[in-house]
């Protein structure tokens, strides 16, 4: 399990990666393209980001009713746009997505387009089946902002036995109690901890994410480094305890 670091980032943890990002190409609530997000994070000193657009059961910008393969292609446009821009400027971009179930959301890392194409029935699954199937296929899953309160969230539901980690810092939150509860939940259940900005626009406070002591070259590197616990959480405030 990772150790929570203080606000100051350890000198050895100097490579910064955003873990929770949205693009206007796939997320209905986003205002900036994947390429715009890449440039914004690069200007702020980050080394990379994970594009985690809302999947079809969340606040998606992809129209329902299209053939499944077409929907998947459109869903990946934000990631592909970000990836192309990142390759131009030497900035790493990895694929993820934010899967939803009745207001609860799960950041899914480590799977690819093939997984999505192979499971056109996945929207009919229970959330337990999705989490189990995805992890069996190699996914690393983090329950995002588990204690967020909003009009669309009718009930807070927690899945400590079905996830690998918890987003204990979400820098888009205005209420610090959400992160405090997430931190306590992660500690109690011995789950790994992550931080993310949950950014939807270049105008957001791009202050979340995680810092590592070495460059990450792939999403597998991110998962391995996170499992090792050798990282710092950006945006964490020690008084949140």
Long-range contacts (C-beta under 8 A, 24 or more apart in sequence): 1-190, 1-191, 1-192, 1-193, 1-229, 2-192, 2-193, 2-226, 2-229, 2-230, 2-231, 2-233, 3-229, 4-168, 4-183, 4-193, 4-233, 4-236, 4-238, 4-241, 5-232, 5-233, 5-236, 6-236, 6-238, 7-236, 7-237, 7-238, 9-211, 9-232, 9-234, 10-211, 10-213, 10-232, 12-213, 13-211, 13-212, 13-213, 13-231, 13-232, 14-211, 14-213, 15-47, 15-48, 15-211, 15-212, 15-213, 15-214, 15-215, 15-216, 16-45, 16-46, 16-47, 16-209, 16-210, 16-211, 16-234, 17-46, 17-47, 17-48, 17-49, 17-50, 17-92, 17-209, 17-210, 17-211, 17-212, 17-216, 17-222, 18-46, 18-48, 18-49, 18-50, 18-196, 18-197, 18-199, 18-206, 18-208, 18-209, 19-49, 19-50, 19-52, 19-96, 19-107, 19-142, 19-167, 19-194, 19-195, 19-196, 19-208, 19-209, 19-210, 19-222, 20-50, 20-52, 20-98, 20-107, 20-144, 20-167, 20-170, 20-196, 20-197, 20-198, 20-199, 20-208, 20-209, 21-49, 21-50, 21-51, 21-52, 21-196, 21-197, 21-199, 22-51, 22-52, 22-53, 22-54, 22-78, 22-98, 22-198, 22-199, 22-200, 23-51, 23-53, 23-77, 23-78, 23-79, 23-81, 23-82, 24-61, 24-78, 25-53, 25-61, 25-74, 25-77, 25-78, 25-81, 26-53, 26-54, 26-60, 26-61, 26-62, 26-74, 26-75, 26-76, 26-77, 26-78, 26-79, 27-53, 27-54, 27-58, 27-59, 27-60, 27-61, 27-78, 27-200, 28-54, 28-59, 28-60, 28-61, 29-54, 29-59, 29-200, 30-61, 30-78, 30-200, 30-201, 31-200, 31-201, 31-203, 32-200, 32-201, 32-202, 32-203, 33-78, 33-81, 33-82, 34-77, 34-78, 34-79, 34-80, 34-81, 34-82, 34-83, 34-85, 34-93, 35-81, 35-82, 35-84, 35-85, 36-202, 37-82, 37-199, 37-202, 38-82, 38-85, 38-86, 38-89, 38-91, 38-93, 39-85, 39-89, 39-202, 40-202, 40-206, 41-91, 41-206, 42-89, 42-91, 44-206, 46-91, 46-206, 46-209, 47-91, 47-92, 47-215, 47-216, 48-86, 48-91, 48-92, 48-93, 48-94, 48-216, 49-82, 49-91, 49-92, 49-93, 49-94, 49-209, 50-93, 50-94, 50-95, 50-96, 50-109, 50-219, 50-222, 51-78, 51-79, 51-82, 51-93, 51-94, 51-95, 51-96, 52-96, 52-97, 52-98, 52-107, 52-108, 52-196, 53-78, 53-79, 53-97, 53-98, 54-97, 54-98, 54-100, 55-97, 55-98, 55-99, 55-100, 56-123, 57-99, 57-100, 57-101, 57-123, 58-98, 58-99, 58-100, 58-105, 59-100, 68-117, 68-120, 69-117, 72-113, 72-116, 72-117, 75-116, 76-113, 92-215, 92-216, 92-217, 94-216, 94-218, 94-219, 94-222, 95-219, 96-219, 98-144, 99-130, 99-134, 101-127, 101-130, 102-154, 102-155, 102-157, 103-150, 103-152, 103-153, 103-154, 103-155, 104-143, 104-146, 104-153, 104-156, 104-157, 104-159, 105-143, 105-144, 105-145, 106-130, 106-131, 106-141, 106-142, 106-143, 106-144, 106-159, 106-163, 107-141, 107-142, 107-143, 107-144, 107-167, 107-194, 107-196, 108-134, 108-139, 108-140, 108-141, 109-139, 109-140, 109-141, 109-142, 109-219, 109-222, 109-223, 110-138, 110-139, 110-140, 110-219, 110-220, 110-223, 111-137, 111-138, 111-139, 127-159, 127-162, 128-159, 128-162, 131-159, 131-162, 131-163, 132-162, 135-162, 135-164, 140-164, 140-165, 140-223, 140-226, 140-227, 141-165, 142-166, 142-167, 142-192, 142-194, 143-167, 144-170, 144-196, 144-198, 145-170, 145-173, 145-178, 145-182, 145-198, 146-181, 146-182, 146-185, 147-177, 147-178, 147-181, 147-182, 147-185, 148-173, 148-178, 149-175, 149-178, 158-185, 160-185, 160-189, 160-191, 163-191, 164-191, 164-192, 164-227, 165-191, 165-192, 165-193, 165-194, 165-226, 166-191, 166-192, 166-193, 166-194, 167-193, 167-194, 167-195, 167-196, 168-193, 168-194, 168-195, 168-233, 168-236, 169-193, 169-194, 169-195, 169-196, 169-208, 169-233, 169-234, 169-235, 169-236, 170-195, 170-196, 170-197, 170-198, 170-208, 171-195, 171-196, 171-197, 171-198, 171-205, 171-207, 171-208, 171-234, 171-235, 172-197, 172-198, 172-199, 172-204, 172-205, 172-208, 176-237, 176-240, 179-240, 180-240, 180-241, 183-240, 183-241, 192-226, 192-227, 192-229, 193-233, 194-226, 194-233, 195-233, 195-234, 195-235, 195-236, 197-235, 207-234, 207-235, 208-234, 208-235, 209-234, 209-235, 210-234
